[in-house]
Amino acid sequence: MARADKATVVAELTDHFSSSSAAVLTEYRGLTVAQLQELRSTLGGHAKFAVAKNTLAKIAAKNAGVAGLDDLLKGPTAIAFVKGDVVEAAKGLRDFAKANPLLVIKGGVVDGKPMTPAEITKLADLESREVLLAKLAGAMKAKMAQAAATFNALPTNMARLAEALRAKREEAGE
């Protein structure tokens, strides 16, 4: 690669590292071009999957302020730069790796925190952001309904208590 080409690649990788919420490093040795295309289509809009030279990726990560990748950048490396939902991208990588054992997840960085392959798999086991938000909204709605029922019960109970007191006084002749 010519020096100008390397500088362009480093600048592009630096931009990807800077603008991504996560970067997952994989080893792709043995996968065909068709399989890599299938993986890219599986990830869809959640991530951009790029093959990178380790030296250039190290320089780009350092320029972007991303730490903890030096040990992972050994052997043939492809990086999934996640700009969308990290959980969905992790699920896509995990599922593709199950179907194609030649894809090995090495680790990555999520929001500046280095992650092991096991942690990325745990991340993939989470439900999507939309499902978690829906569950949160449902829980909040249930609590609000309980609060409304409690607030409604106070005046009703007070009215019943006043009526019982009136009936008791009436019986006593007051």
FENKAQUI-V690934 format. One record per pair of residues at least 6 apart in sequence whose ideal C-beta (glycine too) atoms are under 7 Angstrom apart, sorted by the first residue. I is the first residue (numbers start at 1). J is the second residue. Records with the same first field share a line. If there is no record, write none. Layout:
# FENKAQUI-V690934
I->J  J
This chain:
# FENKAQUI-V690934
6->56
9->56
10->56  59  60
13->52  56  57  60
14->60  63  64
16->48  81
17->23  60  61  64  66
18->64
19->83
20->81  82  83
21->82  83  86  111
22->82  86  108  109  110  111
23->66  79  81  82  108  109
24->80  82  90  93  105  108  120
25->69  72  77  79  106  107  108
26->78  80  93  103  104  105  106
27->75  76  77  104  106
28->36  51  76  78  103
29->75  76  102
30->102
31->100  102  103
35->100
39->49  96
40->49
42->92  96
43->49  80  89  92
45->84
46->82  84  85  88  89  92
47->80  81  82  83  84  89
48->81
49->78  80
50->78  79  81
51->78
52->77  79
54->73  74  77
57->73  77  79
58->70  73
61->69
66->109
68->109  114
69->109
72->106  107
80->89  93
82->89
85->128  129
86->110  123
87->123  124  126  128  129
88->128
90->120  123  124
91->124
93->105
94->121  124
96->103
97->103  104  105
105->117  120
106->117
107->114  115  116  117  120
108->115  120
109->115
